Amino acid sequence: MAGEGAKIVITDLDVARGEAVAAGIVAKGGEALFFQQDVTDEAAWPGAIEMAVARFGRLDTMVCNAGIAVFGPSLTMSLAEFRRQNAVNVDGVFMSAKYAALQMRKQGDGGSIIMMSSVAGLRGSANLAGYSASKGAVRLLSKSMALELASDGIRVNSVHPGIIITPIWEKAASPLGGGLNSPLDPQVLGAAVPIGKPSAPEEIANGVLFLASDAAHHMTGSELVIDGGITAGAIRRPS
Ligand SMILES: NC(=O)c1ccc[n+]([C@@H]2O[C@H](COP(=O)([O-])OP(=O)(O)OC[C@H]3O[C@@H](n4cnc5c(N)ncnc54)[C@H](O)[C@@H]3O)[C@@H](O)[C@H]2O)c1
């Protein structure tokens, strides 16, 4: 998005990571601001939007991307683990969309809100029930807010990636056990993808960029699946 001229505000719990991404954008001649934010903290949301607007003048796009996953069978997952996923993946997305839309409505000329769901929000996922439930909620939160905000020209869409090798896999191991044996082995992960390999982060970013752009001006309440064919059907690529 920075490469297309967007001025970017990045927030994350992880300061080192957020600062590195912002510095990378600035090093390539772009404009970016990072500050730490916990998306589950409602009290911090109005100030976060204000900081973005104070720096860049307006808010055109919100990408609700922060997410966590916890692997493990439902029968050993604690309510606390289940709720933690919902707090980040649903409450955080709800608040980011709500406070962004309030600012966009004030500006009066529309906007684009992009909620990160998953293929896990489109179908069940054994050993990822809490995550799947949260991502399914994001799918219908997106469609519901799309209906409410359509008359303001504020578009709301969800993105459904398949498998991308990012730190979320490493962090997903439940203290209670369960999950994948070798979650970061691209061959293991790739075997689940008809195209034969996990997606690259840029492949998801391209979809986000499209939804943010005027080229997607007639898309709202849509779900953009970028999954190398995972959800296309039950038959996997012959090995
Ligand atoms: N990697 C995949 O295979 C995959 C597949 C489908 C969907 N997704 C979704 O893509 C999004 C990005 O995930 P990723 O794969 O880049 O994982 P990631 O772990 O690399 O990135 C998630 C980021 O969210 C941040 N975060 C977590 N809790 C937070 C909080 N309370 N407040 C602020 N920031 C917080 C983390 O610090 C991290 O930087 C997530 O919503 C994830 O569910 C990922």
The ligand as a Gaussian input file, in Angstrom:
#p B3LYP/6-31G(d) Opt

LIG

0 1
 N       -0.833000     -16.680000       8.656000
 C       -1.899000     -17.334000       8.202000
 O       -1.808000     -18.471000       7.702000
 C       -3.255000     -16.659000       8.259000
 C       -4.315000     -17.265000       7.586000
 C       -5.562000     -16.665000       7.607000
 C       -5.741000     -15.478000       8.293000
 N       -4.703000     -14.902000       8.940000
 C       -4.970000     -13.651000       9.665000
 O       -4.092000     -12.628000       9.211000
 C       -3.939000     -11.647000      10.241000
 C       -2.469000     -11.346000      10.415000
 O       -1.839000     -12.516000      10.948000
 P       -0.364000     -12.955000      10.572000
 O       -0.433000     -14.272000       9.914000
 O        0.381000     -11.844000       9.905000
 O        0.191000     -13.252000      12.055000
 P        1.231000     -12.465000      12.929000
 O        1.238000     -13.122000      14.260000
 O        2.508000     -12.349000      12.194000
 O        0.592000     -11.007000      13.013000
 C       -0.450000     -10.683000      13.896000
 C       -0.062000      -9.401000      14.608000
 O       -1.129000      -9.040000      15.486000
 C       -0.515000      -8.474000      16.626000
 N       -1.428000      -8.522000      17.760000
 C       -1.856000      -9.627000      18.450000
 N       -2.669000      -9.257000      19.447000
 C       -2.763000      -7.897000      19.394000
 C       -3.450000      -6.928000      20.164000
 N       -4.217000      -7.279000      21.209000
 N       -3.334000      -5.621000      19.814000
 C       -2.554000      -5.256000      18.772000
 N       -1.872000      -6.124000      18.013000
 C       -1.972000      -7.420000      18.321000
 C        0.726000      -9.314000      16.862000
 O        1.661000      -8.668000      17.689000
 C        1.212000      -9.547000      15.441000
 O        2.163000      -8.582000      15.038000
 C       -4.610000     -12.249000      11.492000
 O       -5.889000     -11.682000      11.649000
 C       -4.712000     -13.730000      11.150000
 O       -5.752000     -14.356000      11.856000
 C       -3.460000     -15.458000       8.941000

